[in-house]
């Protein structure tokens, strides 16, 4: 597949579960249809916020199929297919491609963290890119992998014709600038991976984001970018600051259970988390209600 520009907001979509711990495909499809009506750039299926670490392969493939079926052709269906093994990553990515996915987001292999230095990272991403039917993006998420990809590695990987971008979820704007100054290929898409850095990222020239907050607050995430690009920096910054505590709550403080609860409160289908993740306590729900009320979302 030829290069394409990624511009705009993409939610790393949640995976609703039933009370019996099975995937609720009906609620998942309902959410995809709702997001499809928004001015989003597309969806990311099987990201960290989709509890992909807890999903069986057959569940992953069914979720990809449903996402493709319920998303318009002009929107991107990105899939998280990174696994620890190079061979397994290639196999899953190509299965996703056969189902109609547009591109794949690959988590850095990290189980053998001490051996996953620059050389191993470069070899992994290049070999996967050489053997997949769809373009790939690198997923730099240090809080899970404890590996932070260097500007040097990104600069080299950006030259590969089938590596089209990176999602950086570090929240470190200084690092975003270092990546930008590292001599990236001109067509490389640098995406910010958290709403906490959205306005600063826009200010340094980032054009796209994949962020959990867009699950429950897609319109607000989109509006921050629209206002910024219209030159209304004051209103963009004001909205960003208003949404910042909500993002902190659903990405850090209360985790995926919190994100799903806020989705339920704001018109989406959160569903249950999959064990061993625990549901929210009533006290936590009350605290979240106050946060989203203060943000003028309810």
N, C-alpha and C positions, 0 to 999 in steps of 0.2 A: 504494500500500500504506500502511496506517495505521501510526502510530508503534508501535514495540515497544521494550521495555527490553532492553538487553544486560547480562547479569550472569553472571560466571564467567570461565572460562579458554578461550581460543581459540588453537590453534596456527596459525601461518602456515606451512602445510604444505610440506614439501620435494617436489621433483619428481625422482624417481629416473630416471637415464638408464642406458642400456645402454653396453657398451664401444664400440659403434659410433657413439655420440653421439646416438642416437635415444631418444625418451621411452619409458620402460618403464611402459606403462599398467597392466600386470598388478601390478607392485609398488606402483604408486600406489594402485590400488583396494584392494589388500591392506592398506595403511596406513590408508586411510580407514575400512575396516571395523573395524580394531583401535581407532582413535580413537573410532569411533562407540559402542564398548562402554564407553568411559570416561565419567565424569561431566563431560564438557566441554560448554561452551555451544554449540559448533559447530566449524567449520573456516574458515580463510581460504585460499582457493585463489588462486594467482598473486600472492602477496606477494613481497617482496624475497628471502626465504629459499626461495621456489619458483623462483628464477632466471628470473623472468618476463621480464626484459630480453632473455633469449636465446631466447624461445619465439615460434614463428610463430603467426599467428592461429588457424589450424586446430588446432594443438596446444592452444592455450588453451581453445578451445571444447570439445574432447574431454575435457580435464581437468575443466572445469566440469560437463559431462554426467555423467562418472563420479562426481564428488563428490556431485552431487545424487542419483544412483541409489543410492549406498551410505551415505547419511546419513539418519537418521530425521527425520521431519517436524517433530519438536519441537526440533530443533537447527538452528542458523543456518548457512547456506552463504553466506559472504561472499566476494566476488570482487574481485581487484585489477584494475580496468579503466582506470585512469588512464593517458592517453597525452599527448603534448605538444600535440596539436591538440584544441581543444574539440569539433569535429565528429567526429573519430575516436573520442574518448572517449565521446560520446553513442552512436555507432553500436555500439561494442563492449559498452557497458553494456546496451543494449537487447537485443543478441544473448544476453548472459548471462541477462538477465531471461526471455527466451523459453525458455531451457533450464532455468529453475526456480530460479535464484539468488535469494536473499532480499534482499540489499543489496550495494552496491559500495563499495569503498575506493579513493579516488582520490589518487594521488601528485600533489603540487604540480608543475605544469609548471615546468621549470627550465633548459632548454637555453639560452634567452635570459634568463639569470638577472638581468641588469641591468635588464630591463624588466618583471620579475615582481614589482612592488611591490604594495602593499595594493590599489590600484584594480584591477589586472589579476587578482589572486587572487580578489577578490570577484566580479568579472565572470565569471570562468571557472566558479567553483563554482555561482554562481546560475544561469548559463545551462545548465550540465549538469543541475542539479537541476530546472529548469523542463521539461526535455525527456526525462527518463528514466522508465522504467516501474517502477523500484524505488528505494527510498531510497538516499541516498549518505552516506558518511562521508569526512571529510578525513583525509589521511595526512600527518602532519608528521614528516618524517625528515630532519633537517638534515645528517646525515653523507653522504647521497647527493645531496640537492638543493642544499645550501648555502643554503637559504632557511628561515628560521624564522618561521612564521606568528605574528602578534602577537595578544595578547588582544583588541585592538580589532576585528580582522578576524573572529576566532572569535565574538565577541559578536554581530556583525551577521549572520554566516552562520547562527548557531544559530536565528535567528528564521524561517528558511525552513522550510516544512512538510515538505519532502522532503530536508532535510539533518539527519540524526538523530544525528550524533556526530562524534568525532574520535579517531584513534589518535595519541597523542603519543609518539614514539620517542626523544625527546631524552634521557630518563633524568633530567631536571632536575625534582626535586620542587618546588622553588621556583616554577618555571614552571607546574606543574600547579595550584598554589594561585593563581597570578595568573590563570590561565584560569578557575578556579572563582569568583574574585572579580570577573570581568569582566562580570557580568550575563548569563550564559548563559540561554537558554530552559530552563524547568524540566524539560522532557522530553529535553534534549540528553544523549547518552551520551558521557562523557569516559573514554576507555580509555587505560591505560598500555601502552606498546609495547615494554617490555623487563623481563625478570625481575629485573634489577639494581635496579629501583625498585619491585618488587611490594609488599613489606611496607610501606615508607614511603607508597606510594600508597593502600593499604588504610587506613592510619592517618589519612589526610587525607580519606577518604570515597569514594575511587574504588571502583567495584563490579565492573569488568571489565578484562580484559587480553588483548592479542594478543601472544604472545611466543614466540620461537624455542625456548626451553627446553622448551616444552610438546610439541614434536615427540618428543623422546626421554624426557622425564620428566613426562608429563602428571599422573600420580598425585601427585607431590610438589608440583607447581604448584597443583593443586586443593586439596591438604591444607593448604597455607599459608593459603589463604583460608578453608577450613572451620574450621581451628583458631582463626583470628582472629575469625571471626564467632561462634564458640562462647564467646568470651571467654578462650580459652587462649592469651593473648598470648605467654607465655614459650616455649611449644612452637612456636608459629608463627614466632617470631623465630629460634629455634634452627634450625628446618628451613630457613628463608630463608637464614641465614648459611652453613649447610652446602652449600646449592645454589649460592650466589653464585659460587664459583670455577668451577663447571661452566658456568654461564651465561657468565661472562667468556671462557671457552675457546671455546665454540661460537658466540658472537656476535662476538667481536673477534679474539682471538689466532689461532685456527685457521680461522675463517671457515666457509663452507658445507661445505667438504670435511670439516672437523672435526665439524660438526653431523651430517653424514651418517654419518661413522664411528661416532660415539656412538650414533646410531639403530641401526646394524647391531649394535653391542655390546649394546644393551638391548632387543632383540626386535622392532625395526622394520626396514623395508627402506630402507636409505640409497641404495644404488646409486652410480653414478658422478656426478661433476659434468659439466656441459657445457663444452667448451673455449670460451674460453681459460682457464677456471679449472683449476688444476692439482690432481692428487691429493695426498694427504698422503705425506710421506716416512716411512720406518719409524721414524725417531727421533721424529717428531711423534706417530705412533701410540702409541709407548711412553710419551710424556709424557702423552697423553690417558688412557691406561690408568691411570696413576698418579693422575690427577685424579679420575676417576670411582670408583676404588677408595677413595681418601681420603674421598669423599663417601658411601661405603657403598652405592653403586649396584651393585657387583659384588663 
